[in-house]
């Protein structure tokens, strides 16, 4: 699991950028002994800033992916780290060949001599930071508001407590947890409107929208088990559940 918050991921980007500054300034991977201290500070700051911007872009991409698929696993984690290194390779090479540095390495030489070294020292830090640092940052509970056609038709609950919503003629029935107890509330609205308003929900049946975080298991080919309840799954929507 990850914390998709851009704010929290900025901390990691800042940490990695500091690490790159230290590496560039003290290791000086392409030093030909013609660059003075002032220039090396400027070069190191440039590489550090590029690192931060690359991770920021990766954090945005990560949030988009997580919002779309509503899950995260080791494959996605590896993909994000590889994308970060790809972004970093392209942008730092452009910086290296720019008039600021006017570097002489070819793309292959730059990759082999500089980027591989950077990848070796940043990847462990990146993995540890993503695994432990974000977990130390408390994630605020997200409150969602479900409104019906009548003014009194309103329910505010934690997003994580919402289990599913089902159609009940001219009403919808909201099933959610309160103090770990299953609760329900009827609100005059339509399932179509709720599907549009709460886009994290997944339609598994013409009469059911579920919160994917509450999926537990398949009971059979036509039924799934959620937290404390079971709901039907139509054949057309089965693939959505198989991807969870």
C-alpha positions as CSV (number, residue, x, y, z in Angstrom):
1,X,0.0,0.0,0.0
2,X,1.1,3.6,-0.6
3,X,0.3,7.1,0.4
4,X,-0.7,8.8,-2.8
5,X,-0.6,12.3,-1.2
6,X,1.5,14.7,-3.3
7,X,2.3,16.6,-0.1
8,X,3.8,13.6,1.6
9,X,5.7,12.5,-1.5
10,X,7.3,15.9,-1.7
11,X,9.2,14.9,1.5
12,X,10.7,11.9,-0.3
13,X,11.6,14.1,-3.3
14,X,13.4,16.5,-1.0
15,X,15.3,13.7,0.7
16,X,16.5,12.2,-2.6
17,X,17.4,15.6,-4.0
18,X,19.7,16.3,-1.0
19,X,21.3,12.9,-1.4
20,X,22.0,13.7,-5.1
21,X,23.5,17.0,-4.2
22,X,25.9,15.3,-1.7
23,X,26.8,12.7,-4.3
24,X,27.4,15.2,-7.1
25,X,29.3,17.7,-5.0
26,X,31.6,15.2,-3.2
27,X,32.0,12.4,-5.8
28,X,32.1,14.7,-8.8
29,X,31.5,11.9,-11.4
30,X,32.8,13.9,-14.4
31,X,35.5,16.1,-12.8
32,X,38.3,16.9,-15.1
33,X,40.0,19.2,-12.5
34,X,39.1,22.3,-14.5
35,X,35.9,23.2,-12.6
36,X,36.2,25.4,-9.5
37,X,34.2,25.0,-6.2
38,X,31.6,27.7,-7.1
39,X,30.8,25.9,-10.4
40,X,30.5,22.5,-8.7
41,X,28.0,23.9,-6.2
42,X,26.0,25.2,-9.2
43,X,26.2,21.9,-11.0
44,X,25.2,20.0,-7.9
45,X,22.3,22.2,-7.2
46,X,21.2,21.7,-10.8
47,X,21.2,17.9,-10.5
48,X,19.5,18.2,-7.1
49,X,16.7,20.3,-8.5
50,X,16.2,18.0,-11.5
51,X,15.9,15.1,-9.0
52,X,13.2,16.8,-7.1
53,X,11.2,17.7,-10.2
54,X,11.5,14.2,-11.6
55,X,10.2,12.7,-8.4
56,X,7.4,15.3,-8.3
57,X,6.3,14.2,-11.8
58,X,6.5,10.6,-10.7
59,X,4.4,11.3,-7.7
60,X,1.7,12.9,-9.9
61,X,1.8,9.9,-12.2
62,X,1.6,7.5,-9.2
63,X,-1.5,9.3,-7.9
64,X,-3.2,9.0,-11.3
65,X,-2.4,5.3,-11.6
66,X,-3.6,4.6,-8.0
67,X,-6.8,6.6,-8.5
68,X,-7.6,4.6,-11.7
69,X,-6.8,1.1,-10.5
70,X,-7.6,1.5,-6.8
71,X,-4.7,-0.8,-5.8
72,X,-1.0,-0.9,-5.5
73,X,1.5,-3.9,-5.6
74,X,5.1,-4.7,-6.2
75,X,4.8,-4.4,-10.0
76,X,3.5,-0.9,-9.8
77,X,6.2,0.0,-7.3
78,X,9.0,-1.3,-9.6
79,X,7.4,0.5,-12.5
80,X,7.3,3.8,-10.7
81,X,11.0,3.5,-9.7
82,X,12.0,2.6,-13.3
83,X,10.0,5.6,-14.6
84,X,11.8,7.9,-12.1
85,X,15.2,6.7,-13.3
86,X,14.1,7.1,-17.0
87,X,12.9,10.7,-16.3
88,X,16.2,11.4,-14.5
89,X,18.3,9.9,-17.3
90,X,16.7,12.1,-20.0
91,X,16.5,15.3,-18.0
92,X,20.0,15.2,-16.6
93,X,21.5,14.3,-20.0
94,X,19.8,17.3,-21.5
95,X,21.2,19.4,-18.6
96,X,24.7,17.9,-19.1
97,X,24.7,18.7,-22.8
98,X,23.3,22.2,-22.3
99,X,25.5,25.4,-22.5
100,X,25.6,25.3,-18.7
101,X,27.9,22.3,-18.7
102,X,28.5,21.5,-22.3
103,X,29.5,17.9,-21.4
104,X,31.5,15.7,-23.7
105,X,30.1,12.3,-22.9
106,X,27.9,10.5,-25.5
107,X,24.5,9.4,-24.3
108,X,25.8,5.8,-23.7
109,X,28.9,7.1,-21.9
110,X,26.8,9.3,-19.7
111,X,24.5,6.4,-18.9
112,X,27.3,4.0,-18.1
113,X,29.6,6.3,-16.2
114,X,27.2,8.6,-14.3
115,X,23.6,7.3,-14.3
116,X,24.4,3.8,-13.3
117,X,26.3,5.1,-10.3
118,X,23.5,7.4,-9.4
119,X,20.9,4.5,-9.7
120,X,23.0,2.3,-7.5
121,X,23.1,4.8,-4.6
122,X,19.6,6.3,-5.0
123,X,17.5,3.2,-5.5
124,X,18.0,1.7,-2.0
125,X,17.4,5.2,-0.4
126,X,14.3,5.6,-2.6
127,X,12.9,2.1,-1.7
128,X,13.5,2.7,2.0
129,X,12.0,6.2,1.9
130,X,8.9,5.0,0.2
131,X,8.5,2.0,2.4
132,X,9.2,3.6,5.8
133,X,9.1,7.4,5.7
134,X,5.6,7.7,4.3
135,X,4.3,5.2,6.8
136,X,5.5,7.5,9.6
137,X,3.3,10.3,8.2
138,X,-0.3,10.0,9.5
139,X,-2.8,9.9,6.7
140,X,-5.9,12.0,7.5
141,X,-9.2,10.2,7.1
142,X,-11.1,11.4,4.1
143,X,-14.6,12.4,4.7
144,X,-17.1,12.0,1.9
145,X,-20.6,13.6,1.8
146,X,-23.5,11.8,0.1
147,X,-26.5,14.0,-0.6
148,X,-30.0,13.1,-1.8
149,X,-32.7,15.1,-3.4
150,X,-34.2,16.2,-0.1
151,X,-32.3,18.7,2.1
152,X,-32.4,16.2,5.0
153,X,-31.0,13.4,2.8
154,X,-27.3,13.7,3.8
155,X,-24.7,11.4,5.1
156,X,-21.1,12.2,6.0
157,X,-18.8,9.3,6.6
158,X,-15.2,8.3,6.3
159,X,-14.4,7.1,2.8
160,X,-12.8,4.0,4.2
161,X,-16.0,3.1,6.1
162,X,-18.2,3.0,3.0
163,X,-18.8,-0.6,1.9
164,X,-21.2,-0.4,-0.9
165,X,-24.3,1.4,-2.3
166,X,-27.3,-0.5,-3.8
167,X,-30.3,0.6,-5.7
168,X,-33.7,0.6,-3.9
169,X,-36.3,1.8,-6.4
170,X,-36.4,5.6,-6.1
171,X,-33.8,5.5,-3.3
172,X,-30.3,4.2,-2.7
173,X,-29.2,2.2,0.3
174,X,-25.8,3.1,1.7
175,X,-24.1,0.3,3.6
176,X,-21.2,1.5,5.8
177,X,-19.3,0.8,9.1
178,X,-19.8,2.7,12.3
179,X,-17.7,1.5,15.2
180,X,-17.1,-1.7,13.2
181,X,-20.8,-2.3,13.1
182,X,-22.7,-2.6,9.8
183,X,-25.1,0.3,9.3
184,X,-27.5,1.3,6.4
185,X,-29.2,4.5,5.4
186,X,-31.8,5.2,2.7
187,X,-31.4,8.4,0.6
188,X,-33.5,9.6,-2.3
189,X,-31.1,9.6,-5.2
190,X,-30.0,7.4,-8.1
191,X,-27.2,5.0,-8.5
192,X,-26.1,6.7,-11.7
193,X,-25.7,10.0,-9.8
194,X,-23.7,8.4,-7.1
195,X,-21.5,6.6,-9.6
196,X,-20.7,10.0,-11.1
197,X,-20.1,11.8,-7.8
198,X,-18.0,9.0,-6.1
199,X,-15.8,7.9,-8.9
200,X,-13.7,5.6,-6.7
201,X,-16.6,3.2,-6.5
202,X,-16.8,0.2,-8.8
203,X,-20.0,-1.0,-10.5
204,X,-20.2,-4.8,-10.1
205,X,-23.9,-5.2,-10.8
206,X,-26.6,-3.0,-12.3
207,X,-27.8,-2.4,-8.7
208,X,-24.5,-2.3,-6.8
209,X,-21.5,0.0,-6.5
210,X,-18.8,-1.2,-4.1
211,X,-15.8,0.3,-2.4
212,X,-12.9,-1.8,-3.8
213,X,-11.0,-1.6,-0.5
214,X,-13.7,-3.7,1.2
215,X,-13.4,-6.6,-1.3
216,X,-12.5,-9.8,0.6
217,X,-13.0,-12.8,-1.6
218,X,-15.1,-14.6,-4.3
219,X,-17.9,-16.8,-2.8
220,X,-18.7,-18.2,-6.2
221,X,-18.8,-17.0,-9.8
222,X,-21.8,-14.8,-9.2
223,X,-21.1,-13.5,-5.7
224,X,-18.3,-11.7,-3.9
225,X,-17.7,-11.2,-0.2
226,X,-17.2,-7.7,1.1
227,X,-16.8,-6.6,4.7
228,X,-19.7,-8.2,6.6
229,X,-21.9,-8.6,3.5
230,X,-22.2,-10.4,0.2
231,X,-23.2,-8.8,-3.1
232,X,-24.0,-10.2,-6.6
233,X,-21.6,-9.7,-9.5
234,X,-22.9,-9.6,-13.1
235,X,-21.0,-11.3,-15.9
236,X,-20.3,-8.0,-17.7
237,X,-18.6,-6.6,-14.6
238,X,-16.6,-9.6,-13.5
239,X,-13.3,-8.4,-15.0
240,X,-13.3,-5.4,-12.7
241,X,-13.3,-7.6,-9.7
242,X,-10.7,-10.0,-11.1
243,X,-8.3,-7.0,-11.5
244,X,-8.4,-6.1,-7.8
